[in-house]
Amino acid sequence: MSNRDRAFLDVPRREPGYRDRAERLKDWRTIELPFEPEALREQAARCMDCGIPFCHGYGCPLENLIPEFNALACRGRWSEAWDILSSTDPLAEFTAALCPALCEGSCVAGLGGEPVAIRQIERMVVEQAFRLGLVKPCPPAVRRKEAVAIVGSGPAGLAAAWRLNRKGYRVTVFDMAPKPGGILRYGIPDFKLEKNVVDRRIRIMMDEGIEFENGVEVGRDVSARYVRDRFDATVLTGGAREPRDLTAPGRDLNGVHFAMPYLAQQNRRADSALDPDEAAMVARDRSVAVIGGGDTGSDCVGTALRQGARRVYQFEIMPKPPSQRLPENPWPEWPIVLREAAGCREICERRWSVMTRRLEGRDGRVSRLHACEVEWKPDASGRPVPREIAGSDFTVDVDMVLLAMGFTGPGRNRYAEELGLERDQRGFISRDESRMTSESGVFIAGDMALGASLVVKALADGARVAQCVDAYLRGKNAAAAG
Ligand SMILES: Cc1cc2nc3c(=O)[nH]c(=O)nc-3n(C[C@H](O)[C@H](O)[C@H](O)COP(=O)(O)OP(=O)(O)OC[C@H]3O[C@@H](n4cnc5c(N)ncnc54)[C@H](O)[C@@H]3O)c2cc1C
């Protein structure tokens, strides 16, 4: 199916842009604007419909049929475009809002120019599908007798639940958090993903027959053995939230917080669900240092600015990425270039190659951050390590520090501990090629298996674990019958 002839040659890439910064910092609503219809048509026409679409096979973990939905979006054939998109990405509203668009990194049009604005086109397909009432509950025609428990309702758990339910299994999703969604709800701020988008999907899934049991930590509120024995299979999708800590002196001062509790508290505040006894972590009138330059750090920056921070700094220990691909990072690899974090364009004083040396306090509260610049040089084994640049020390006065230095893995999990699931050398719960743990019938997917990753990878892994569970249960039935 070809698009407008050779539009990629004469139409430059355009994105719909963002709401005005001064205006958007006054509220928590999503900052991205949608495409105007004509701009969308033009941009979708830039898709080259190439013989080997690297976006599909190489870039997208979900293997989305990108040239096909681009061509249909270009013609305004929304129903067919949604059918194509949702055949591989049924929860596409999450990737449309949050994905860094790995597909665009391997788009053939990006080889000699700018890639197609695939994520924004996907976003329009999703919006039109909901607007036209195309996304509706579709319970399975036949219910099977087997029941599957999903432990964790982030994107991996939701993707697994959606697919297993469509195959007819009776699915129950447990989560210790008050509402489903995992990091989509408790972590990612509203200005990247409004929570009514999560609610809308959960309602559809409930209407399709999926049960959600929230406020239940499996391994504490109900025993892991009980869940294992009551269900024919269990899928663990508990995430990877063990935060990397700062080892610098002064870490224990008041006003120094891990990013996740800070972001999740703001999500609960926005949902009027704050525990009245909870100590507030609010950046209003504070001078804030965010340590860490990734998605989580950028979400802290956007949140602190909206809470009314006086000043926000963001320090990243890694060097500033180049603005263009380097020769050693050729197409179709994901380009390691300077970019804004997915969905968060808020500006602060951002510096790279900066290492925090210590935090100073006054009356028990953090008051100053001492840092220096570093250069990355290989150690004896050839591994690059940061080395302090003499005379580069500096200080900033801060009264709040947010630690967003990444996640080291799944950490402790009561479910895994109760069943004594085997772990690998990295401390991750082991799984075999069928995604099964050391316990028969207990599977694992998403960040809990992969390490902290991306929504699109969690969705893809959730989809694949559903296939593995289906194969396992069918195999068991066949063995019992034979
Ligand atoms: C602040 C932040 C911003 C991010 N921004 C982006 C972005 O813009 N784009 C992007 O692609 N990715 C982003 N990511 C990464 C993305 O959110 C994760 O990769 C994704 O959510 C992982 O999904 P998951 O289902 O594996 O786990 P999670 O989303 O972490 O969900 C795990 C769930 O399991 C529950 N759970 C754990 N153990 C138990 C138990 N024993 N009993 C009951 N429930 C349990 C937890 O309560 C949680 O709800 C971001 C991550 C963070 C932290």
The ligand as a MOL file (V3000), in Angstrom:
LIG
                    3D

  0  0  0     0  0            999 V3000
M  V30 BEGIN CTAB
M  V30 COUNTS 53 58 0 0 0
M  V30 BEGIN ATOM
M  V30 1 C 9.1480 7.8670 36.9590 0
M  V30 2 C 9.2050 6.9600 35.7710 0
M  V30 3 C 8.9390 7.4630 34.5080 0
M  V30 4 C 8.9500 6.6330 33.4040 0
M  V30 5 N 8.6870 7.1630 32.1850 0
M  V30 6 C 8.6640 6.3580 31.1060 0
M  V30 7 C 8.3650 6.8880 29.8140 0
M  V30 8 O 8.1310 8.0730 29.6440 0
M  V30 9 N 8.3530 6.0290 28.7630 0
M  V30 10 C 8.6080 4.6810 28.9160 0
M  V30 11 O 8.5580 3.9370 27.9390 0
M  V30 12 N 8.9110 4.1590 30.1300 0
M  V30 13 C 8.9470 4.9550 31.2240 0
M  V30 14 N 9.2520 4.4300 32.4460 0
M  V30 15 C 9.4880 2.9700 32.5720 0
M  V30 16 C 8.1460 2.2010 32.6420 0
M  V30 17 O 7.2240 2.8760 33.4450 0
M  V30 18 C 8.3720 0.7800 33.1680 0
M  V30 19 O 9.3190 0.1490 32.3290 0
M  V30 20 C 7.0700 -0.0220 33.1810 0
M  V30 21 O 6.0910 0.5900 33.9800 0
M  V30 22 C 7.3270 -1.4440 33.7170 0
M  V30 23 O 6.1050 -2.1260 33.7430 0
M  V30 24 P 5.8800 -3.3990 34.6760 0
M  V30 25 O 4.4830 -3.8210 34.4290 0
M  V30 26 O 6.9530 -4.3870 34.4630 0
M  V30 27 O 6.0440 -2.8840 36.1960 0
M  V30 28 P 5.4140 -1.6830 37.0350 0
M  V30 29 O 4.8080 -0.6420 36.1740 0
M  V30 30 O 6.4910 -1.2730 37.9770 0
M  V30 31 O 4.2420 -2.3740 37.8720 0
M  V30 32 C 4.5220 -3.3460 38.8670 0
M  V30 33 C 3.3180 -3.4590 39.7910 0
M  V30 34 O 3.4590 -4.6510 40.5890 0
M  V30 35 C 2.9220 -4.4020 41.8760 0
M  V30 36 N 3.4770 -5.4440 42.7880 0
M  V30 37 C 4.7870 -5.7680 42.9960 0
M  V30 38 N 4.8710 -6.8160 43.8490 0
M  V30 39 C 3.6130 -7.1500 44.2060 0
M  V30 40 C 3.0640 -8.1360 45.0760 0
M  V30 41 N 3.8430 -9.0230 45.7410 0
M  V30 42 N 1.7120 -8.1800 45.2360 0
M  V30 43 C 0.9060 -7.3120 44.5730 0
M  V30 44 N 1.3790 -6.3430 43.7300 0
M  V30 45 C 2.7170 -6.2710 43.5400 0
M  V30 46 C 3.3640 -2.9720 42.1580 0
M  V30 47 O 2.5440 -2.3830 43.1500 0
M  V30 48 C 3.1850 -2.3130 40.7820 0
M  V30 49 O 1.9130 -1.7130 40.6630 0
M  V30 50 C 9.2600 5.2490 33.5660 0
M  V30 51 C 9.5590 4.7420 34.8320 0
M  V30 52 C 9.5530 5.5800 35.9270 0
M  V30 53 C 9.8940 5.0180 37.2850 0
M  V30 END ATOM
M  V30 BEGIN BOND
M  V30 1 1 1 2
M  V30 2 1 2 3
M  V30 3 2 2 52
M  V30 4 2 3 4
M  V30 5 1 4 5
M  V30 6 1 4 50
M  V30 7 2 5 6
M  V30 8 1 6 7
M  V30 9 1 6 13
M  V30 10 2 7 8
M  V30 11 1 7 9
M  V30 12 1 9 10
M  V30 13 2 10 11
M  V30 14 1 10 12
M  V30 15 2 12 13
M  V30 16 1 13 14
M  V30 17 1 14 15
M  V30 18 1 14 50
M  V30 19 1 15 16
M  V30 20 1 16 17
M  V30 21 1 16 18
M  V30 22 1 18 19
M  V30 23 1 18 20
M  V30 24 1 20 21
M  V30 25 1 20 22
M  V30 26 1 22 23
M  V30 27 1 23 24
M  V30 28 2 24 25
M  V30 29 1 24 26
M  V30 30 1 24 27
M  V30 31 1 27 28
M  V30 32 2 28 29
M  V30 33 1 28 30
M  V30 34 1 28 31
M  V30 35 1 31 32
M  V30 36 1 32 33
M  V30 37 1 33 34
M  V30 38 1 33 48
M  V30 39 1 34 35
M  V30 40 1 35 36
M  V30 41 1 35 46
M  V30 42 1 36 37
M  V30 43 1 36 45
M  V30 44 2 37 38
M  V30 45 1 38 39
M  V30 46 1 39 40
M  V30 47 2 39 45
M  V30 48 1 40 41
M  V30 49 2 40 42
M  V30 50 1 42 43
M  V30 51 2 43 44
M  V30 52 1 44 45
M  V30 53 1 46 47
M  V30 54 1 46 48
M  V30 55 1 48 49
M  V30 56 2 50 51
M  V30 57 1 51 52
M  V30 58 1 52 53
M  V30 END BOND
M  V30 END CTAB
M  END
